Amino acid sequence: MRGNEIVGKTLLAAAFAGATLAVAAVVFLGPRSGGGGRGVGIGARRGFPPLHLAARSGSIEAVTVLLDNGAGLEELDRGPNGWTPLLHAIHKDQLAVVRLLLARGADPNRLAVNGTSPLNLAASQGDLATVRILIAAGARVHGRSGAAALLNAATGGHTRVVRTLLEADPSLRVRTGPRYWVARALAHFRGDRAMLGLLRRVEARS
């Protein structure tokens, strides 16, 4: 009896996984049309594959099933920005999915077609938790990548993110070009003395 129970549970789990994948395919890709071709679903219209949409929605179950069935972890969508599933998860503040994708091997330094990096996107959104997770996963903080993330965070007034980036790389430098001066001007107008101090600090070492 115990053997039969194990087999039954295994079959049930397999059926559940198959059903979940089928549902995900219908939701993200759209149903098959009557002529035998695939209908145009949400993902097809926007150029987002199923995994990208599952990452945006925050569905751990759908992301897991899609990855287990060979979905492209580093695939770039066909939208104008050309993002990975990781970038979509970061954009929609899906922290649990970010953790899962990184645990499954997502590259924290994979750039989008438009040049956006995961760290840059998280920093620009002021997402401190994601910034820390990405740094722990190996996101590049030094050099131009770190400088771009720092300037985006500074422009948005995200002081804690700027401090975190400097803690990860105390030698981080920022060129005093137009983007730097815009960040300085915005900090001045906000009366953000802490940010002004941090920007002067990185300028002094540039």
C-alpha positions in Angstrom: 0.0 0.0 0.0 2.8 2.4 0.9 4.4 1.8 -2.6 1.1 2.6 -4.2 0.7 5.8 -2.2 4.2 6.9 -3.3 3.4 6.3 -6.9 0.0 8.0 -6.6 1.6 11.1 -5.0 4.3 11.2 -7.7 1.7 11.0 -10.5 -0.4 13.7 -8.8 2.6 16.0 -8.5 3.5 15.4 -12.1 0.0 16.1 -13.2 -0.1 19.3 -11.1 3.2 20.5 -12.6 1.9 19.8 -16.1 -1.4 21.6 -15.4 0.5 24.6 -14.0 2.7 24.8 -17.1 -0.4 24.5 -19.4 -2.2 27.3 -17.5 0.9 29.4 -17.7 1.2 28.8 -21.5 -2.5 29.8 -22.0 -2.2 32.9 -19.9 1.1 34.2 -21.2 1.1 33.0 -24.8 -2.6 32.8 -25.5 -4.8 29.9 -26.6 -4.2 28.1 -29.9 -6.4 29.5 -32.7 -8.9 27.5 -34.6 -6.7 27.3 -37.7 -4.0 25.5 -35.8 -1.7 28.5 -35.2 -1.0 30.0 -31.8 -3.2 32.8 -30.8 -1.8 36.2 -29.9 -1.7 36.5 -26.1 -0.4 39.1 -23.7 3.2 37.9 -24.1 3.1 37.7 -27.9 1.6 41.2 -28.2 4.2 42.8 -25.9 7.2 40.6 -27.0 7.5 39.1 -23.5 8.1 35.3 -23.3 6.3 33.4 -20.5 9.1 33.5 -18.0 9.4 37.2 -18.3 5.7 37.7 -17.6 5.8 35.2 -14.7 8.7 37.2 -13.2 6.8 40.4 -13.5 3.7 38.9 -11.9 5.7 37.5 -8.9 4.4 34.0 -9.4 7.1 31.7 -7.8 5.1 28.6 -8.9 5.0 29.7 -12.5 8.6 30.8 -12.6 9.7 27.5 -11.1 7.7 25.4 -13.5 8.9 27.4 -16.5 12.5 27.1 -15.4 12.1 23.4 -14.8 10.8 23.0 -18.3 13.7 24.8 -20.0 12.6 28.5 -20.2 15.5 30.8 -21.1 16.9 32.3 -17.9 19.1 34.8 -19.8 16.7 35.3 -22.8 16.1 38.9 -23.8 12.5 39.8 -24.6 11.6 41.3 -28.0 10.4 44.6 -26.5 12.2 47.9 -27.2 14.4 47.5 -24.1 15.3 43.9 -24.5 15.2 42.8 -20.9 15.9 39.6 -19.1 13.5 37.9 -16.7 15.7 39.2 -13.8 15.3 42.8 -15.0 11.5 42.4 -15.2 11.4 41.1 -11.7 13.4 44.0 -10.4 11.3 46.5 -12.2 8.1 45.2 -10.6 9.7 44.9 -7.1 9.3 41.1 -7.1 12.0 40.4 -4.5 11.2 36.7 -4.0 11.4 36.1 -7.8 14.7 38.0 -7.9 16.1 35.7 -5.2 14.8 32.6 -7.1 16.2 33.7 -10.4 19.6 34.4 -8.9 19.6 31.1 -7.1 18.8 29.3 -10.3 21.8 30.9 -12.0 20.7 34.3 -13.4 23.6 36.6 -14.3 23.5 39.7 -12.0 25.6 41.5 -14.6 23.6 40.6 -17.8 22.9 43.8 -19.7 19.7 44.5 -21.6 19.7 45.6 -25.2 19.3 49.2 -24.0 22.4 48.8 -21.7 20.5 48.6 -18.4 22.1 46.4 -15.8 20.2 44.8 -12.9 22.2 46.9 -10.3 21.6 50.1 -12.3 17.8 49.5 -12.4 17.5 48.6 -8.7 19.6 51.6 -7.7 17.5 54.0 -9.8 14.4 52.7 -8.2 15.9 53.1 -4.7 15.4 49.4 -4.1 17.9 48.9 -1.3 17.0 45.2 -0.6 17.5 44.2 -4.2 20.7 46.3 -4.5 22.1 44.3 -1.5 21.0 41.0 -3.0 22.6 41.8 -6.3 25.9 42.8 -4.7 26.0 39.6 -2.7 25.3 37.7 -5.9 28.3 39.3 -7.6 27.0 42.4 -9.3 29.8 44.7 -10.4 30.0 47.7 -8.2 33.4 49.0 -9.3 34.2 51.1 -12.4 31.6 52.5 -14.8 28.9 50.1 -13.7 29.1 51.2 -10.1 29.4 54.9 -11.1 26.3 54.7 -13.2 24.3 53.0 -10.5 25.5 55.5 -7.9 24.5 58.5 -10.1 21.0 57.0 -10.8 20.5 56.5 -7.1 21.8 60.0 -6.3 19.5 61.5 -8.9 16.5 59.8 -7.3 17.5 60.9 -3.8 18.2 57.4 -2.6 20.8 58.1 0.0 20.9 54.6 1.6 21.5 53.0 -1.8 24.4 55.4 -2.5 25.9 54.6 0.9 25.5 50.8 0.3 27.3 51.1 -3.1 30.2 53.0 -1.4 30.4 50.4 1.3 30.7 47.7 -1.3 33.4 49.7 -3.1 34.9 52.5 -1.0 37.2 53.5 -4.0 34.2 54.1 -6.3 34.7 57.3 -8.3 32.3 59.4 -10.4 33.3 61.7 -13.2 32.1 65.2 -12.8 30.1 65.4 -16.1 26.6 66.6 -16.8 24.9 63.6 -15.0 27.0 64.3 -11.8 26.0 68.0 -11.8 22.4 67.2 -12.3 22.5 64.9 -9.3 24.3 67.6 -7.3 21.7 70.2 -8.3 18.7 68.0 -7.4 20.3 67.2 -4.0 20.7 71.0 -3.4 17.1 71.8 -4.3 15.9 69.0 -2.0 18.1 70.3 0.8 19.7 66.9 1.0 22.9 67.6 2.8 23.7 63.9 3.3 23.6 63.3 -0.4 25.6 66.5 -1.2 28.3 65.2 1.2 28.4 61.8 -0.5 28.6 63.4 -3.9 31.4 65.7 -2.9 33.2 62.7 -1.4 33.2 60.7 -4.7 34.0 63.9 -6.6 37.1 64.5 -4.4 38.5 61.1 -5.4 37.8 61.4 -9.1 
